[in-house]
Amino acid sequence: MEWPVAILSPSEKYNLITDCVVPRPIAWVTSIDAAGKINIAPFSYFNIVSSEPMIVSLSVNRRLGQDGSSEQKDTALNLIHGGDCVIHIPSHDHAPAVHATGSGTPPSQAQIDALGLQFSPSLQVKTPRIDNCAVALEGRFLQHIEVAQPIVADLILVEIVHIYAADDLLHNERVHPEPYAIAANKKP
Ligand SMILES: Cc1cc2nc3c(=O)[nH]c(=O)nc-3n(C[C@H](O)[C@H](O)[C@H](O)COP(=O)(O)O)c2cc1C
């Protein structure tokens, strides 16, 4: 089968590219807004850019605002203006909460409480960590690239400054997160 991309609809493009580029890790990202409120959202357009210095990328797609204009998502705004975040690698057990925090609207405090999510202070950034995640990467905002014209995504580069991994992931001084890998996702 061959697919010239130029003839595909947006949903066909989405299905094809996300079906072909697998597996995609999930970054479950906490960030804080100007008032200090914690925001949580999952991102699968996430990967390593460099190990020295340690840099990862998050592609935060623009969403359509009520007036039809493209709007930055809260995670992008918080990172660009607030300067840091924590990227968690969720486990199977977190799948319902990951999906609940990836819906269109930011989770309210009541929703966060209902999901049973709790937070602890990070060691090197202002944004708190989600408790009971096997891996937490504390990161500082490094660079922002507005992608395409009109802009379709905010590509955010984050420098990782501190890493937590649960002790039971460690074997021979390396981190082995396989038992914690989240189920393959079918969303961006
Ligand atoms: C599993 C999963 C993966 C997702 N990956 C992405 C992604 O890579 N980029 C993106 O822009 N949105 C992605 N989303 C949607 C965002 O999580 C969703 O738009 C979220 O509400 C953004 O929250 P924010 O406005 O608080 O940043 C994903 C959703 C789910 C459930």
Ligand as a Chemical Component Dictionary entry (heavy atoms), coordinates in Angstrom:
data_LIG
# 
_chem_comp.id                   LIG 
_chem_comp.type                 NON-POLYMER 
_chem_comp.pdbx_formal_charge   0 
_chem_comp.three_letter_code    LIG 
# 
loop_
_chem_comp_atom.comp_id 
_chem_comp_atom.atom_id 
_chem_comp_atom.alt_atom_id 
_chem_comp_atom.type_symbol 
_chem_comp_atom.charge 
_chem_comp_atom.model_Cartn_x 
_chem_comp_atom.model_Cartn_y 
_chem_comp_atom.model_Cartn_z 
_chem_comp_atom.pdbx_ordinal 
LIG C1  C1  C 0 -2.146 9.504  25.685 1  
LIG C2  C2  C 0 -2.249 10.919 25.228 2  
LIG C3  C3  C 0 -1.199 11.494 24.519 3  
LIG C4  C4  C 0 -1.271 12.830 24.087 4  
LIG N1  N1  N 0 -0.218 13.381 23.393 5  
LIG C5  C5  C 0 -0.269 14.674 22.994 6  
LIG C6  C6  C 0 0.834  15.286 22.305 7  
LIG O1  O1  O 0 1.879  14.673 22.083 8  
LIG N2  N2  N 0 0.709  16.593 21.935 9  
LIG C7  C7  C 0 -0.416 17.323 22.209 10 
LIG O2  O2  O 0 -0.468 18.506 21.873 11 
LIG N3  N3  N 0 -1.462 16.779 22.873 12 
LIG C8  C8  C 0 -1.414 15.483 23.276 13 
LIG N4  N4  N 0 -2.464 14.933 23.951 14 
LIG C9  C9  C 0 -3.605 15.785 24.296 15 
LIG C10 C10 C 0 -3.255 16.668 25.492 16 
LIG O3  O3  O 0 -2.858 15.890 26.617 17 
LIG C11 C11 C 0 -4.501 17.505 25.861 18 
LIG O4  O4  O 0 -4.747 18.419 24.821 19 
LIG C12 C12 C 0 -4.377 18.224 27.178 20 
LIG O5  O5  O 0 -5.675 18.678 27.533 21 
LIG C13 C13 C 0 -3.436 19.408 27.144 22 
LIG O6  O6  O 0 -3.499 20.000 28.416 23 
LIG P1  P1  P 0 -2.954 21.454 28.736 24 
LIG O7  O7  O 0 -3.785 22.452 27.968 25 
LIG O8  O8  O 0 -3.179 21.517 30.209 26 
LIG O9  O9  O 0 -1.511 21.490 28.347 27 
LIG C14 C14 C 0 -2.422 13.593 24.380 28 
LIG C15 C15 C 0 -3.490 13.018 25.097 29 
LIG C16 C16 C 0 -3.397 11.697 25.505 30 
LIG C17 C17 C 0 -4.542 11.103 26.292 31 
# 
loop_
_chem_comp_bond.comp_id 
_chem_comp_bond.atom_id_1 
_chem_comp_bond.atom_id_2 
_chem_comp_bond.value_order 
_chem_comp_bond.pdbx_ordinal 
LIG C1  C2  SING 1  
LIG C2  C3  SING 2  
LIG C2  C16 DOUB 3  
LIG C3  C4  DOUB 4  
LIG C4  N1  SING 5  
LIG C4  C14 SING 6  
LIG N1  C5  DOUB 7  
LIG C5  C6  SING 8  
LIG C5  C8  SING 9  
LIG C6  O1  DOUB 10 
LIG C6  N2  SING 11 
LIG N2  C7  SING 12 
LIG C7  O2  DOUB 13 
LIG C7  N3  SING 14 
LIG N3  C8  DOUB 15 
LIG C8  N4  SING 16 
LIG N4  C9  SING 17 
LIG N4  C14 SING 18 
LIG C9  C10 SING 19 
LIG C10 O3  SING 20 
LIG C10 C11 SING 21 
LIG C11 O4  SING 22 
LIG C11 C12 SING 23 
LIG C12 O5  SING 24 
LIG C12 C13 SING 25 
LIG C13 O6  SING 26 
LIG O6  P1  SING 27 
LIG P1  O7  DOUB 28 
LIG P1  O8  SING 29 
LIG P1  O9  SING 30 
LIG C14 C15 DOUB 31 
LIG C15 C16 SING 32 
LIG C16 C17 SING 33 
# 
